[in-house]
Amino acid sequence: MGVIDFLRLIAYSVSLICALLLIAALFLYFRRRLRAKAVSLFMLAAFFFLGAYTFQMAVALWIRCTAVSGADTVLASLKTEAWAVAQTGTTIGLLILTLLVFTKRQDLFIVLQEGKKGGASHADPDTNQK
């Protein structure tokens, strides 16, 4: 294992740890927002992207760690499929975030309503609706 491979393992590990910490922080954010019954669409897209990126870093770390020991054909195929899924999820997340930014829709909210009628249907309870 060369110096470049070792540095790449460190970079993947740090990226994975940071992404997991961000997911934990976003989980707490979503827990508060779900109690308020309104979730930011932009933050939801960011959470999706971060989840896909975390999966991608985990697969990259897995590929790098098993590259030293060698792999059989089935494991190599599984790695390729996992990488394709991770890359697709990351790309979809980036496309959604890009669309929201360039259409200036970062402030959209998804309002979660309970089963009863006549409840508030706006994310901002102070807004006067008629």
C-alpha positions in Angstrom: 0.0 0.0 0.0 1.5 3.3 -1.1 1.4 6.7 0.4 -1.4 7.8 -2.0 -3.5 4.8 -1.0 -3.0 5.6 2.7 -3.9 9.3 2.2 -7.0 8.3 0.3 -8.1 6.0 3.1 -7.7 8.8 5.6 -9.6 11.2 3.3 -12.5 8.7 2.9 -12.6 8.0 6.6 -12.7 11.7 7.5 -15.4 12.3 4.9 -17.5 9.4 6.2 -17.2 10.6 9.8 -18.1 14.2 9.0 -21.1 13.0 6.9 -22.3 10.8 9.7 -22.0 13.7 12.2 -24.0 16.0 9.8 -26.7 13.3 9.4 -27.0 13.1 13.1 -27.4 16.9 13.4 -29.9 17.0 10.5 -31.8 14.2 12.2 -32.3 16.4 15.2 -33.4 19.3 12.9 -35.9 17.1 11.2 -37.3 15.8 14.5 -38.0 19.4 15.6 -39.5 20.3 12.2 -41.7 17.2 12.1 -43.1 18.2 15.5 -43.8 21.7 14.0 -45.5 19.9 11.0 -43.4 21.8 8.4 -40.2 20.6 6.8 -38.0 22.6 4.4 -37.9 21.0 1.0 -34.3 22.3 0.5 -33.2 20.7 3.8 -34.9 17.4 2.8 -33.1 17.4 -0.5 -29.8 18.2 1.3 -30.5 15.3 3.7 -31.1 13.0 0.7 -27.9 14.1 -0.9 -25.9 13.7 2.3 -27.3 10.2 2.8 -26.3 9.2 -0.7 -22.9 10.8 -0.3 -22.4 9.0 3.1 -23.3 5.7 1.4 -20.9 6.5 -1.4 -18.0 7.2 1.0 -18.8 3.9 2.8 -18.6 2.0 -0.5 -15.4 3.8 -1.4 -13.8 3.0 1.9 -15.0 -0.6 1.5 -13.5 -0.8 -2.0 -10.2 0.6 -0.8 -9.9 -1.6 2.2 -10.7 -4.8 0.3 -8.4 -3.9 -2.6 -5.4 -4.9 -0.5 -6.7 -8.4 0.2 -7.9 -9.1 -3.4 -11.5 -10.0 -4.2 -13.4 -12.7 -6.0 -15.7 -12.0 -9.0 -19.0 -11.9 -7.0 -17.6 -9.4 -4.5 -16.2 -7.2 -7.3 -19.6 -7.2 -9.0 -21.3 -6.3 -5.7 -18.8 -3.4 -5.3 -19.5 -2.1 -8.8 -23.3 -2.3 -8.2 -23.0 -0.6 -4.8 -20.9 2.2 -6.3 -23.4 2.7 -9.2 -26.3 3.0 -6.7 -24.3 5.4 -4.5 -23.3 7.6 -7.5 -26.8 7.6 -8.8 -28.2 8.8 -5.5 -25.5 11.4 -5.1 -26.2 12.7 -8.7 -30.0 12.8 -8.1 -29.4 14.7 -4.8 -27.2 17.2 -6.6 -29.7 17.7 -9.4 -32.5 18.4 -6.9 -30.4 20.9 -5.0 -29.3 22.6 -8.2 -32.8 22.9 -9.4 -34.0 24.3 -6.1 -31.1 26.9 -6.0 -31.4 28.1 -9.6 -35.2 28.4 -9.5 -34.8 30.3 -6.2 -37.0 27.9 -4.3 -34.9 27.3 -1.2 -37.7 28.5 1.0 -40.4 25.9 0.0 -41.9 23.9 2.9 -43.8 20.7 3.0 -46.6 21.0 5.4 -47.6 17.8 7.2 -51.3 17.8 8.2 -53.0 15.5 10.7 -56.1 13.7 9.7 -58.5 16.4 11.0 -60.1 19.1 8.8 -59.9 22.8 9.5 -56.3 22.7 10.8 -53.6 25.2 9.8 -52.5 24.6 6.2 -49.6 27.0 6.0 -46.0 26.5 7.3 -46.0 29.9 8.9 -48.7 30.1 11.6 -48.5 33.9 11.8 -49.4 34.5 8.1 -52.9 35.8 7.6 -54.8 33.6 5.3 -58.2 34.3 3.8 
